[in-house]
Amino acid sequence: MTKRILRFAPSPTGYLHVGNIRTALFNYLQAKKVGGEFILRLDDTDKERSTQNFIDQIKRDLEWLGINWDKIEQQSLRIDRYREVLTELKDKNLVYECFETALDLELKRKKQQNLGLPPIYDRSALKLKLEERNILRDKTESHWRFLLSGETVTWEDKIAGEIKVRTSVVSDPILVKGNGQFLYTLASVIDDADFGVTDVVRGIDHLTNTAVQIEIFKNLSSHAPIFGHHSLIVDSSGENFSKRSGSLSIKSLKEVGIEPRAIVSKLVSLGTGDGVDVDKNIDELAQNFELSKFNNAPVRFDKEALEVLNKDIYEVNFISESQKFISVKFLKKEITQEDFEPLKKLSNHIVYLKFAGSSLKKNLFDNLENFNNLVRLDLKNNPFDDEDLSKLLSLENLEVINLIGTSITEKSIETFNEFKNLKRVYLWKTKISQSDIESFNQQQNKVELVGAVIN
C-alpha cells in the first residue's frame, strides 16, 4: 500500500491564524490517522516579505499546538529545480512570455468589464513576433504564463464531491513574476511531485487553482494528489481571515492564555455538526478524524466562543480524574478554598501550578503544602511575602519559582537557599534592586536568580 504523504505549506510573510491552522490540522490529522508522513513546507519565494522571524514563529506555533512535522522543506532552497522545470515547459511551448505591467492588466480588465466580458487575460502576448518581444524585453520586465488547454478539468474531491472547472473561462496563470519570483502555482506542483505528496487538503478558495495545477501535473507526466477542499472560516463579522487578523493569530491567542487544546478541539469540530470534545488530545482526535464529516459551507469562528471553551478546558483538566495531570493553571480572578478541594486527591500527580492573574489570598498559601511533587510554581501579579515563602519550604521537589509582577525582600532572597532542591528563581518585573540580585549570584549559592527587575 502506498504511504500517504501530506503537507502544510504556509508562507512566512505573517503570523499563522486560526484559518491557517485549520488547514494544517486537516492534513496533520489525516496523515497521523493512516500512519503517513507530514511535511512542513515553507513557501518563502517572496524574498521581500518572507522573514526568518515569521519562519521561527510558524515553527513555535505548530509545536505549541502539538502539530509535529516529519520533514521540513523550504522553497527558497529549490529555485534551481524550478528553473529546470520552467525550461521543460518552455521546450514544450506550454508557457509564454508576457510584458504587460500591472497597470496594463488593470486597464484591460476594466475594459472587459465595461463590455460585459469576463476579465480573462486575452493572450495578446502570444501574438507578438520575435522582434517585438526583443524590443519589449529591453524596456520592461517580462513574466511567464502557463498556457491552459481550455478543457474542463474534473476530479473527485474528498470533501466537495465531483468538481468540474472549465479552464476556458480562467486566465492563463502567471508562473514566474517579472522579478524572477516563482509563484505558488508552479512551485507547489513541482514540490508535490518531487516529494511524493499523495493528498492535499486546503480551502475551497483554491478550486480554480487546483484545476490549473492538475493540468500542470498532467503536462509534467506526474500524478496529481488526491484533493480535498474544506470550507472557509469567517470571523464574527462574517469576514474571511487573513494575516491581518491579529487578534486571532496563534501567537496572540497564546499570549492571552488560550490553551492549545481549546484551539485544536474547536477547529476540528467546525463544520461537522459534532460537539467539541475537549477531553481528547491531538493524537486521540486523529484516530476518529474523517474528511467526510466536513462540508464546504462557510463556518463562523469568534474569539468569545474560544474563551468560553478555554474556561471549560481548564475545568476539565481541573476535575477529571481519568487524566494524568501534569499541570494546572488557575485563571480565575479570585481563588477560593473550594477551588483547591478537587485537587487534593490529585495533588501527587501535579508537577506544575500556575496562577496567572489570580488573587491567591494569604490563607490559601497553606494549600500549596499538599503538592508534594510540585516542580514548578508560577505566581503572576500576586501578593507575596516572606511568610508565604516559608510555607513552601516543605515542597522538597520544587525546582523553579517564577515570580511575575510582584515584590520580594532581601530576607526572601536568603530564604531561597533553604529549599532542598530549588535551582532557579525567575524574577520578571519584580520589585527588587539589581544590586541585590548581583550580590546574591556572586555568593556560593545553590539557587540562581534570573530575570528583569524594577528597582
C-alpha positions in Angstrom: 0.0 0.0 0.0 1.3 3.5 -0.9 2.4 5.5 2.0 0.2 8.6 2.4 2.2 11.9 2.4 0.5 15.2 3.3 1.9 18.7 3.8 1.1 22.1 5.2 2.6 24.9 3.2 2.5 28.3 5.0 4.0 31.4 3.6 6.3 33.1 6.2 5.0 36.6 5.4 2.9 36.9 8.5 1.7 35.1 11.6 -0.4 32.0 11.4 -4.1 32.5 12.3 -6.9 30.0 13.1 -7.7 29.7 9.4 -4.2 28.5 8.5 -4.1 26.1 11.5 -7.4 24.5 10.5 -5.8 23.6 7.2 -2.7 22.3 9.0 -4.8 20.2 11.3 -6.8 18.6 8.4 -3.5 17.5 6.8 -1.8 16.5 10.0 -4.6 14.5 11.5 -5.2 12.7 8.2 -1.6 11.8 8.0 -1.4 10.5 11.6 -4.6 8.5 11.3 -3.2 6.4 8.4 0.4 6.3 9.7 1.6 8.6 6.9 4.1 11.4 6.7 3.5 15.1 7.4 5.7 17.7 5.7 6.1 21.3 6.7 6.9 23.2 3.6 7.8 26.9 3.8 6.7 28.8 0.8 9.2 31.5 1.0 9.9 32.5 -2.6 8.8 36.1 -1.8 12.2 37.5 -0.7 10.8 40.9 0.1 8.1 39.7 2.5 9.4 36.4 3.9 11.4 36.7 7.1 13.2 34.4 9.5 11.2 35.8 12.3 8.0 34.5 10.7 9.6 31.2 9.9 10.6 30.8 13.6 7.1 31.8 14.8 5.4 29.3 12.5 7.5 26.5 14.0 6.8 27.7 17.5 3.1 27.9 16.9 2.8 24.4 15.3 4.9 22.8 18.1 2.8 24.6 20.8 -0.4 23.2 19.2 1.1 19.7 19.1 1.5 19.6 15.3 4.8 18.0 14.7 6.3 17.5 11.2 8.3 14.5 9.9 10.2 16.6 7.4 10.7 20.3 6.6 11.3 21.8 3.2 12.0 25.3 2.1 11.1 26.6 -1.4 13.8 29.3 -1.4 16.4 26.4 -1.5 14.8 24.8 -4.6 14.9 27.7 -7.1 17.3 25.8 -9.4 14.8 22.9 -9.6 12.0 25.3 -10.5 14.1 26.8 -13.3 14.8 23.3 -14.6 11.1 22.6 -14.9 10.3 26.0 -16.3 12.8 25.2 -19.1 11.0 21.9 -19.7 7.7 23.8 -20.1 9.3 26.3 -22.4 10.6 23.5 -24.6 7.0 22.1 -24.8 5.6 25.5 -25.7 3.4 25.3 -22.6 4.5 28.7 -21.2 4.8 32.0 -22.9 6.4 35.3 -22.1 4.3 38.4 -21.4 5.2 42.1 -20.9 2.2 43.8 -19.6 2.6 45.9 -16.4 0.1 45.7 -13.5 -1.5 48.9 -14.9 -1.8 47.5 -18.4 -3.6 44.4 -17.0 -5.9 46.5 -14.8 -6.9 48.7 -17.8 -7.7 45.5 -19.8 -9.8 44.1 -17.0 -11.8 47.4 -16.7 -12.4 47.4 -20.5 -13.6 43.8 -20.5 -16.0 44.5 -17.6 -17.4 47.6 -19.3 -18.1 45.4 -22.3 -19.8 42.8 -20.2 -17.0 40.3 -20.8 -15.3 38.1 -18.2 -12.0 39.5 -17.0 -9.8 36.9 -18.6 -6.3 37.5 -20.0 -6.6 38.0 -23.7 -3.4 36.2 -24.6 -2.2 39.1 -26.6 1.4 38.2 -25.8 1.1 35.1 -27.9 0.6 37.2 -31.0 3.9 39.1 -30.5 6.6 38.5 -33.1 10.2 37.7 -32.0 11.4 41.2 -32.9 8.6 42.8 -30.8 9.5 40.6 -27.9 13.1 41.5 -28.1 12.2 45.2 -28.1 9.8 44.9 -25.1 12.4 42.8 -23.2 14.8 45.7 -23.3 12.1 48.1 -22.0 10.4 46.2 -19.2 10.5 43.0 -17.1 8.7 40.0 -18.5 6.7 37.4 -16.7 5.7 33.9 -17.8 2.2 32.4 -18.1 1.1 28.8 -18.4 -1.0 28.0 -21.5 -4.2 26.4 -20.3 -5.9 23.8 -22.6 -9.4 25.4 -22.4 -10.8 21.9 -21.5 -12.9 21.0 -18.5 -10.9 19.6 -15.6 -12.7 17.1 -13.4 -11.8 15.4 -10.1 -13.5 13.7 -7.2 -12.9 15.9 -4.2 -12.6 14.3 -0.8 -14.9 16.9 0.7 -16.8 18.7 -2.0 -17.6 15.7 -4.2 -17.3 15.8 -8.0 -15.8 19.1 -9.2 -15.6 20.5 -12.7 -13.8 23.6 -13.8 -13.8 25.0 -17.3 -10.3 26.3 -17.9 -11.7 28.2 -21.0 -13.0 30.8 -18.5 -9.8 31.0 -16.5 -6.9 33.3 -17.2 -3.6 31.7 -18.0 -1.9 31.8 -14.7 1.4 33.7 -14.1 4.0 31.2 -13.0 7.0 33.5 -12.7 6.9 37.2 -12.0 9.0 39.9 -13.7 11.5 39.9 -10.8 12.1 36.2 -11.3 10.0 35.1 -8.3 8.4 31.7 -8.8 4.8 31.8 -7.7 2.8 29.1 -5.8 1.1 27.7 -8.8 4.1 26.1 -10.3 6.5 25.7 -7.3 3.8 23.8 -5.4 3.2 21.3 -8.2 7.0 20.7 -8.6 7.3 20.1 -4.8 4.3 17.9 -4.5 5.6 15.7 -7.4 9.2 15.6 -6.1 8.2 14.9 -2.5 5.6 12.2 -3.4 2.7 14.1 -1.8 -0.4 11.9 -2.2 -3.1 14.0 -0.6 -3.7 17.8 -0.3 -6.4 19.4 1.9 -6.9 23.1 1.5 -9.5 25.8 1.4 -12.3 25.8 -1.1 -11.0 29.1 -2.4 -8.3 27.0 -4.2 -10.7 25.2 -6.5 -9.7 27.1 -9.7 -6.1 26.9 -8.7 -6.4 23.1 -8.3 -7.8 22.8 -11.8 -4.8 24.7 -13.2 -2.4 22.6 -11.2 -3.9 19.4 -12.3 -3.2 20.5 -15.9 0.4 21.3 -15.0 0.8 17.9 -13.3 -0.5 16.2 -16.5 1.9 18.1 -18.7 4.8 17.2 -16.5 3.8 13.5 -16.6 3.2 13.5 -12.8 0.3 12.1 -10.8 -1.8 14.8 -9.2 -2.5 14.2 -5.4 -6.0 13.4 -4.1 -7.5 16.8 -3.3 -10.0 17.8 -0.6 -11.3 21.4 -0.3 -12.7 22.4 3.1 -14.9 25.3 3.9 -13.5 28.7 4.8 -14.0 30.1 8.3 -15.1 33.6 8.9 -14.9 35.9 11.9 -17.8 37.1 14.0 -18.5 39.8 11.4 -18.6 37.3 8.5 -15.2 38.4 7.0 -12.6 35.9 5.9 -9.5 35.6 8.0 -6.1 36.9 6.8 -2.7 37.5 8.2 -4.1 40.9 9.3 -6.5 39.2 11.7 -4.1 40.0 14.5 -6.3 39.1 17.5 -6.8 35.6 16.1 -3.2 34.8 15.3 -2.0 31.8 17.2 0.7 34.0 18.7 -1.8 36.4 20.1 -4.1 33.7 21.4 -1.3 32.1 23.2 -0.3 35.4 24.8 -3.8 36.0 26.3 -3.8 32.5 27.8 -5.8 30.4 25.4 -4.9 26.8 25.7 -3.7 24.8 22.6 -6.3 22.1 23.3 -9.1 24.8 23.1 -7.9 25.9 19.7 -7.4 22.4 18.3 -10.7 20.9 19.5 -12.7 23.9 18.3 -11.2 23.9 14.8 -11.6 20.2 14.3 -15.3 20.3 15.2 -16.1 23.3 13.0 -18.4 22.3 10.1 -19.0 18.8 11.3 -22.1 19.1 13.4 -20.2 17.2 16.2 -19.7 18.7 19.6 -16.4 20.0 20.8 -14.5 17.2 22.5 -12.0 18.8 24.9 -11.2 15.6 26.6 -9.2 14.3 23.6 -5.6 15.3 22.9 -4.5 15.8 19.3 -3.4 12.2 18.8 -6.7 10.9 20.0 -8.5 13.3 17.7 -6.6 11.8 14.8 -8.0 8.4 15.4 -11.5 9.5 14.6 -10.8 12.1 12.0 -12.9 11.8 8.9 -12.9 14.3 6.0 -16.3 13.0 5.0 -17.8 14.8 8.1 -17.0 18.2 6.7 -18.8 20.3 4.1 -17.8 23.4 2.1 -20.3 25.9 3.6 -18.5 28.8 5.5 -18.3 28.4 9.2 -18.2 31.1 11.8 -15.4 31.4 14.4 -15.2 34.0 17.1 -12.8 34.6 19.9 -15.5 34.9 22.6 -16.6 31.3 22.0 -13.0 30.2 22.2 -12.6 31.9 25.5 -15.6 30.1 26.9 -14.2 26.8 25.6 -10.9 27.7 27.1 -12.5 28.1 30.5 -14.2 24.7 30.0 -10.9 23.1 29.3 -9.4 24.4 32.5 -12.3 22.8 34.3 -11.9 19.5 32.5 -8.2 19.4 33.3 -9.0 20.6 36.8 -11.6 18.0 37.9 -11.3 15.0 35.5 -9.8 12.0 37.4 -9.5 10.0 34.2 -6.5 12.0 33.1 -3.0 12.1 34.4 -2.3 15.6 35.5 0.9 17.4 34.5 -0.1 21.0 35.2 -3.0 23.0 36.5 -3.4 26.7 35.6 -5.7 29.0 37.6 -7.2 31.9 35.6 -10.0 32.9 37.9 -9.8 36.3 39.3 -10.4 35.1 42.8 -9.2 31.7 44.1 -11.2 30.1 46.9 -10.7 27.2 49.2 -13.3 25.3 47.1 -11.1 25.6 44.1 -8.5 23.6 45.8 -10.8 20.8 47.0 -10.9 18.8 43.7 -7.1 18.8 43.6 -6.5 17.1 46.9 -6.9 13.6 45.5 -4.7 14.5 42.6 -2.0 16.5 44.4 0.6 13.8 44.0 0.2 13.9 40.2 0.6 17.7 39.8 4.1 19.0 39.0 3.3 22.5 37.8 0.9 25.1 39.3 0.4 28.4 37.6 -1.6 31.3 39.0 -2.0 33.7 36.0 -3.5 37.0 37.1 -5.3 35.3 40.0 -5.6 36.6 43.5 -4.3 33.9 45.9 -5.2 35.1 49.4 -2.7 34.7 52.2 -4.6 32.0 54.0 -4.6 29.8 50.8 -0.9 29.5 50.6 -1.3 26.7 53.2 -2.9 24.6 50.4 0.3 24.6 48.4 2.0 22.4 51.0 -0.1 19.5 49.8 1.6 19.4 46.4 4.5 17.2 47.4 5.7 16.5 43.8 5.4 20.1 42.6 8.4 21.0 40.5 7.5 24.5 39.3 5.3 27.3 40.7 4.3 30.4 38.8 2.8 33.5 40.6 1.8 36.4 38.4 0.7 39.8 39.8 0.2 38.1 43.2 0.9 39.5 46.6 3.8 37.5 48.0 5.9 38.0 51.2 8.4 36.2 53.5 5.7 34.3 55.4 4.2 33.0 52.2 7.6 31.8 51.0 8.4 30.0 54.2 5.2 27.9 53.8 6.7 26.5 50.6 9.8 25.1 52.2 8.1 21.7 52.7 8.0 21.3 48.9 11.1 19.2 48.6 10.8 18.6 44.8 10.3 22.3 44.0 13.0 23.3 41.4 11.7 26.5 39.8 9.8 29.5 41.2 8.6 32.1 38.7 7.5 35.4 40.2 6.0 37.9 37.8 4.9 41.4 38.6 5.3 41.1 42.4 7.8 42.3 45.1 10.3 40.5 47.2 12.6 41.4 50.1 16.2 40.8 50.8 15.2 38.3 53.5 13.3 36.3 50.9 16.3 36.1 48.7 18.2 34.4 51.5 15.3 32.0 52.2 15.6 30.6 48.7 18.8 28.8 49.8 16.8 26.9 52.4 14.8 24.9 49.8 16.0 21.4 49.4 16.1 21.2 45.6 15.3 24.7 44.4 17.6 25.5 41.4 16.3 28.7 39.9 14.1 31.7 40.7 12.8 33.9 37.8 12.0 37.5 38.8 10.1 39.2 35.9 9.0 42.8 36.5 9.6 42.1 40.2 10.5 45.0 42.6 14.0 44.3 43.8 17.3 46.0 43.2 19.6 44.8 40.6 22.5 45.1 43.0 20.8 42.6 45.4 20.5 40.1 42.6 24.1 40.6 41.5 25.3 40.3 45.1 23.3 37.1 45.7 24.6 35.4 42.5 28.2 36.3 43.3 28.0 34.2 46.5 28.2 30.5 46.8 24.5 29.8 46.4 22.8 26.7 45.0 20.0 28.9 43.7 20.3 31.1 40.7 18.3 34.3 40.3 17.3 35.2 36.8 15.1 37.9 35.3 14.2 41.5 34.6 13.7 43.7 37.6 12.2 47.0 38.6 14.3 48.9 41.0 
